[in-house]
Amino acid sequence: GADGLKKDKVPSLSPEKLDAEFPLFSSSLFNLIQNSEARMGVKKRDK
């Protein structure tokens, strides 16, 4: 089924990690992730 990922299996992503691994595309990738999360209704975590 479509149960999704368990919280302990979710990949770790950050702007810094994207910038290190995909320097040419990091800004676009992070923007895509943020837009996708917003459309799914994911709330931002307080730091």
SEFIZA-3560 file (N, C-alpha, C; in Angstrom, 3 decimals):
REM SEFIZA-3560
<numar><xx>0.813</xx><yy>-1.195</yy><zz>0.000</zz><atom>N</atom></numar>
<numar><xx>0.000</xx><yy>0.000</yy><zz>0.000</zz><atom>CA</atom></numar>
<numar><xx>0.853</xx><yy>1.252</yy><zz>0.000</zz><atom>C</atom></numar>
<numar><xx>0.183</xx><yy>2.349</yy><zz>0.080</zz><atom>N</atom></numar>
<numar><xx>0.835</xx><yy>3.661</yy><zz>0.087</zz><atom>CA</atom></numar>
<numar><xx>0.894</xx><yy>4.196</yy><zz>1.511</zz><atom>C</atom></numar>
<numar><xx>1.642</xx><yy>3.511</yy><zz>2.366</zz><atom>N</atom></numar>
<numar><xx>1.732</xx><yy>3.908</yy><zz>3.765</zz><atom>CA</atom></numar>
<numar><xx>2.740</xx><yy>5.013</yy><zz>4.006</zz><atom>C</atom></numar>
<numar><xx>3.599</xx><yy>5.289</yy><zz>3.038</zz><atom>N</atom></numar>
<numar><xx>4.610</xx><yy>6.320</yy><zz>3.215</zz><atom>CA</atom></numar>
<numar><xx>5.809</xx><yy>5.789</yy><zz>3.984</zz><atom>C</atom></numar>
<numar><xx>6.694</xx><yy>6.701</yy><zz>4.342</zz><atom>N</atom></numar>
<numar><xx>7.912</xx><yy>6.337</yy><zz>5.062</zz><atom>CA</atom></numar>
<numar><xx>7.722</xx><yy>6.498</yy><zz>6.556</zz><atom>C</atom></numar>
<numar><xx>8.383</xx><yy>5.642</yy><zz>7.323</zz><atom>N</atom></numar>
<numar><xx>8.399</xx><yy>5.815</yy><zz>8.770</zz><atom>CA</atom></numar>
<numar><xx>9.350</xx><yy>6.958</yy><zz>9.091</zz><atom>C</atom></numar>
<numar><xx>9.093</xx><yy>7.645</yy><zz>10.211</zz><atom>N</atom></numar>
<numar><xx>9.896</xx><yy>8.824</yy><zz>10.553</zz><atom>CA</atom></numar>
<numar><xx>11.386</xx><yy>8.519</yy><zz>10.667</zz><atom>C</atom></numar>
<numar><xx>11.747</xx><yy>7.316</yy><zz>11.089</zz><atom>N</atom></numar>
<numar><xx>13.168</xx><yy>6.993</yy><zz>11.220</zz><atom>CA</atom></numar>
<numar><xx>13.810</xx><yy>6.616</yy><zz>9.883</zz><atom>C</atom></numar>
<numar><xx>13.031</xx><yy>6.523</yy><zz>8.818</zz><atom>N</atom></numar>
<numar><xx>13.544</xx><yy>6.180</yy><zz>7.496</zz><atom>CA</atom></numar>
<numar><xx>13.550</xx><yy>7.366</yy><zz>6.532</zz><atom>C</atom></numar>
<numar><xx>13.074</xx><yy>8.515</yy><zz>6.981</zz><atom>N</atom></numar>
<numar><xx>12.991</xx><yy>9.700</yy><zz>6.130</zz><atom>CA</atom></numar>
<numar><xx>14.399</xx><yy>10.247</yy><zz>5.884</zz><atom>C</atom></numar>
<numar><xx>14.753</xx><yy>10.527</yy><zz>4.626</zz><atom>N</atom></numar>
<numar><xx>16.087</xx><yy>11.070</yy><zz>4.349</zz><atom>CA</atom></numar>
<numar><xx>16.258</xx><yy>12.475</yy><zz>4.923</zz><atom>C</atom></numar>
<numar><xx>17.448</xx><yy>12.768</yy><zz>5.341</zz><atom>N</atom></numar>
<numar><xx>17.771</xx><yy>14.077</yy><zz>5.901</zz><atom>CA</atom></numar>
<numar><xx>18.142</xx><yy>15.033</yy><zz>4.774</zz><atom>C</atom></numar>
<numar><xx>17.431</xx><yy>16.156</yy><zz>4.690</zz><atom>N</atom></numar>
<numar><xx>17.729</xx><yy>17.166</yy><zz>3.675</zz><atom>CA</atom></numar>
<numar><xx>17.834</xx><yy>18.532</yy><zz>4.325</zz><atom>C</atom></numar>
<numar><xx>18.729</xx><yy>19.331</yy><zz>3.824</zz><atom>N</atom></numar>
<numar><xx>18.874</xx><yy>20.709</yy><zz>4.276</zz><atom>CA</atom></numar>
<numar><xx>19.419</xx><yy>21.508</yy><zz>3.099</zz><atom>C</atom></numar>
<numar><xx>19.271</xx><yy>22.825</yy><zz>3.144</zz><atom>N</atom></numar>
<numar><xx>19.850</xx><yy>23.635</yy><zz>2.065</zz><atom>CA</atom></numar>
<numar><xx>21.354</xx><yy>23.394</yy><zz>1.918</zz><atom>C</atom></numar>
<numar><xx>22.045</xx><yy>23.202</yy><zz>3.039</zz><atom>N</atom></numar>
<numar><xx>23.491</xx><yy>22.982</yy><zz>3.000</zz><atom>CA</atom></numar>
<numar><xx>23.836</xx><yy>21.650</yy><zz>2.335</zz><atom>C</atom></numar>
<numar><xx>23.065</xx><yy>20.607</yy><zz>2.671</zz><atom>N</atom></numar>
<numar><xx>23.316</xx><yy>19.288</yy><zz>2.095</zz><atom>CA</atom></numar>
<numar><xx>23.032</xx><yy>19.299</yy><zz>0.591</zz><atom>C</atom></numar>
<numar><xx>21.938</xx><yy>19.934</yy><zz>0.192</zz><atom>N</atom></numar>
<numar><xx>21.633</xx><yy>20.042</yy><zz>-1.236</zz><atom>CA</atom></numar>
<numar><xx>22.712</xx><yy>20.830</yy><zz>-1.966</zz><atom>C</atom></numar>
<numar><xx>23.189</xx><yy>21.915</yy><zz>-1.348</zz><atom>N</atom></numar>
<numar><xx>24.223</xx><yy>22.746</yy><zz>-1.968</zz><atom>CA</atom></numar>
<numar><xx>25.526</xx><yy>21.968</yy><zz>-2.150</zz><atom>C</atom></numar>
<numar><xx>25.851</xx><yy>21.125</yy><zz>-1.165</zz><atom>N</atom></numar>
<numar><xx>27.084</xx><yy>20.338</yy><zz>-1.252</zz><atom>CA</atom></numar>
<numar><xx>26.984</xx><yy>19.241</yy><zz>-2.311</zz><atom>C</atom></numar>
<numar><xx>25.822</xx><yy>18.585</yy><zz>-2.391</zz><atom>N</atom></numar>
<numar><xx>25.676</xx><yy>17.453</yy><zz>-3.305</zz><atom>CA</atom></numar>
<numar><xx>25.255</xx><yy>17.855</yy><zz>-4.719</zz><atom>C</atom></numar>
<numar><xx>24.512</xx><yy>18.959</yy><zz>-4.834</zz><atom>N</atom></numar>
<numar><xx>23.999</xx><yy>19.400</yy><zz>-6.137</zz><atom>CA</atom></numar>
<numar><xx>24.164</xx><yy>20.906</yy><zz>-6.283</zz><atom>C</atom></numar>
<numar><xx>25.408</xx><yy>21.399</yy><zz>-6.365</zz><atom>N</atom></numar>
<numar><xx>25.643</xx><yy>22.848</yy><zz>-6.342</zz><atom>CA</atom></numar>
<numar><xx>24.941</xx><yy>23.633</yy><zz>-7.454</zz><atom>C</atom></numar>
<numar><xx>24.790</xx><yy>23.041</yy><zz>-8.616</zz><atom>N</atom></numar>
<numar><xx>24.151</xx><yy>23.769</yy><zz>-9.718</zz><atom>CA</atom></numar>
<numar><xx>22.636</xx><yy>23.833</yy><zz>-9.593</zz><atom>C</atom></numar>
<numar><xx>22.067</xx><yy>22.916</yy><zz>-8.822</zz><atom>N</atom></numar>
<numar><xx>20.614</xx><yy>22.802</yy><zz>-8.767</zz><atom>CA</atom></numar>
<numar><xx>20.035</xx><yy>22.992</yy><zz>-7.374</zz><atom>C</atom></numar>
<numar><xx>20.861</xx><yy>23.271</yy><zz>-6.371</zz><atom>N</atom></numar>
<numar><xx>20.395</xx><yy>23.276</yy><zz>-4.984</zz><atom>CA</atom></numar>
<numar><xx>19.261</xx><yy>24.264</yy><zz>-4.733</zz><atom>C</atom></numar>
<numar><xx>19.363</xx><yy>25.453</yy><zz>-5.263</zz><atom>N</atom></numar>
<numar><xx>18.320</xx><yy>26.454</yy><zz>-5.041</zz><atom>CA</atom></numar>
<numar><xx>16.986</xx><yy>25.991</yy><zz>-5.621</zz><atom>C</atom></numar>
<numar><xx>17.007</xx><yy>25.488</yy><zz>-6.835</zz><atom>N</atom></numar>
<numar><xx>15.782</xx><yy>25.004</yy><zz>-7.479</zz><atom>CA</atom></numar>
<numar><xx>15.223</xx><yy>23.781</yy><zz>-6.765</zz><atom>C</atom></numar>
<numar><xx>16.099</xx><yy>22.863</yy><zz>-6.348</zz><atom>N</atom></numar>
<numar><xx>15.643</xx><yy>21.666</yy><zz>-5.652</zz><atom>CA</atom></numar>
<numar><xx>14.990</xx><yy>22.009</yy><zz>-4.320</zz><atom>C</atom></numar>
<numar><xx>15.614</xx><yy>22.899</yy><zz>-3.543</zz><atom>N</atom></numar>
<numar><xx>15.052</xx><yy>23.249</yy><zz>-2.244</zz><atom>CA</atom></numar>
<numar><xx>13.729</xx><yy>23.985</yy><zz>-2.416</zz><atom>C</atom></numar>
<numar><xx>13.642</xx><yy>24.843</yy><zz>-3.418</zz><atom>N</atom></numar>
<numar><xx>12.400</xx><yy>25.543</yy><zz>-3.705</zz><atom>CA</atom></numar>
<numar><xx>11.300</xx><yy>24.546</yy><zz>-4.081</zz><atom>C</atom></numar>
<numar><xx>11.638</xx><yy>23.557</yy><zz>-4.886</zz><atom>N</atom></numar>
<numar><xx>10.682</xx><yy>22.520</yy><zz>-5.271</zz><atom>CA</atom></numar>
<numar><xx>10.194</xx><yy>21.746</yy><zz>-4.046</zz><atom>C</atom></numar>
<numar><xx>11.111</xx><yy>21.405</yy><zz>-3.155</zz><atom>N</atom></numar>
<numar><xx>10.746</xx><yy>20.690</yy><zz>-1.931</zz><atom>CA</atom></numar>
<numar><xx>9.821</xx><yy>21.542</yy><zz>-1.072</zz><atom>C</atom></numar>
<numar><xx>10.167</xx><yy>22.810</yy><zz>-0.879</zz><atom>N</atom></numar>
<numar><xx>9.329</xx><yy>23.696</yy><zz>-0.066</zz><atom>CA</atom></numar>
<numar><xx>7.942</xx><yy>23.855</yy><zz>-0.670</zz><atom>C</atom></numar>
<numar><xx>7.854</xx><yy>24.032</yy><zz>-1.977</zz><atom>N</atom></numar>
<numar><xx>6.552</xx><yy>24.172</yy><zz>-2.632</zz><atom>CA</atom></numar>
<numar><xx>5.731</xx><yy>22.896</yy><zz>-2.509</zz><atom>C</atom></numar>
<numar><xx>6.377</xx><yy>21.749</yy><zz>-2.647</zz><atom>N</atom></numar>
<numar><xx>5.680</xx><yy>20.468</yy><zz>-2.517</zz><atom>CA</atom></numar>
<numar><xx>5.148</xx><yy>20.282</yy><zz>-1.102</zz><atom>C</atom></numar>
<numar><xx>5.975</xx><yy>20.611</yy><zz>-0.107</zz><atom>N</atom></numar>
<numar><xx>5.537</xx><yy>20.500</yy><zz>1.282</zz><atom>CA</atom></numar>
<numar><xx>4.365</xx><yy>21.431</yy><zz>1.555</zz><atom>C</atom></numar>
<numar><xx>4.412</xx><yy>22.642</yy><zz>1.027</zz><atom>N</atom></numar>
<numar><xx>3.328</xx><yy>23.603</yy><zz>1.239</zz><atom>CA</atom></numar>
<numar><xx>2.025</xx><yy>23.087</yy><zz>0.631</zz><atom>C</atom></numar>
<numar><xx>2.104</xx><yy>22.502</yy><zz>-0.544</zz><atom>N</atom></numar>
<numar><xx>0.901</xx><yy>21.969</yy><zz>-1.202</zz><atom>CA</atom></numar>
<numar><xx>0.337</xx><yy>20.767</yy><zz>-0.466</zz><atom>C</atom></numar>
<numar><xx>1.209</xx><yy>20.016</yy><zz>0.232</zz><atom>N</atom></numar>
<numar><xx>0.753</xx><yy>18.857</yy><zz>1.005</zz><atom>CA</atom></numar>
<numar><xx>0.267</xx><yy>19.263</yy><zz>2.390</zz><atom>C</atom></numar>
<numar><xx>0.476</xx><yy>20.514</yy><zz>2.764</zz><atom>N</atom></numar>
<numar><xx>0.039</xx><yy>20.982</yy><zz>4.070</zz><atom>CA</atom></numar>
<numar><xx>1.018</xx><yy>20.696</yy><zz>5.194</zz><atom>C</atom></numar>
<numar><xx>2.283</xx><yy>20.470</yy><zz>4.855</zz><atom>N</atom></numar>
<numar><xx>3.304</xx><yy>20.222</yy><zz>5.872</zz><atom>CA</atom></numar>
<numar><xx>3.615</xx><yy>21.534</yy><zz>6.572</zz><atom>C</atom></numar>
<numar><xx>3.581</xx><yy>21.502</yy><zz>7.900</zz><atom>N</atom></numar>
<numar><xx>3.879</xx><yy>22.712</yy><zz>8.671</zz><atom>CA</atom></numar>
<numar><xx>5.367</xx><yy>22.783</yy><zz>8.946</zz><atom>C</atom></numar>
<numar><xx>5.903</xx><yy>24.002</yy><zz>8.962</zz><atom>N</atom></numar>
<numar><xx>7.320</xx><yy>24.206</yy><zz>9.260</zz><atom>CA</atom></numar>
<numar><xx>7.568</xx><yy>23.935</yy><zz>10.731</zz><atom>C</atom></numar>
<numar><xx>8.721</xx><yy>23.308</yy><zz>11.009</zz><atom>N</atom></numar>
<numar><xx>9.106</xx><yy>23.050</yy><zz>12.397</zz><atom>CA</atom></numar>
<numar><xx>9.797</xx><yy>24.271</yy><zz>12.966</zz><atom>C</atom></numar>
<numar><xx>9.508</xx><yy>24.567</yy><zz>14.228</zz><atom>N</atom></numar>
<numar><xx>10.214</xx><yy>25.652</yy><zz>14.917</zz><atom>CA</atom></numar>
<numar><xx>11.567</xx><yy>25.139</yy><zz>15.351</zz><atom>C</atom></numar>
<numar><xx>12.585</xx><yy>25.991</yy><zz>15.210</zz><atom>N</atom></numar>
<numar><xx>13.942</xx><yy>25.593</yy><zz>15.609</zz><atom>CA</atom></numar>
<numar><xx>14.238</xx><yy>26.052</yy><zz>17.000</zz><atom>C</atom></numar>
//
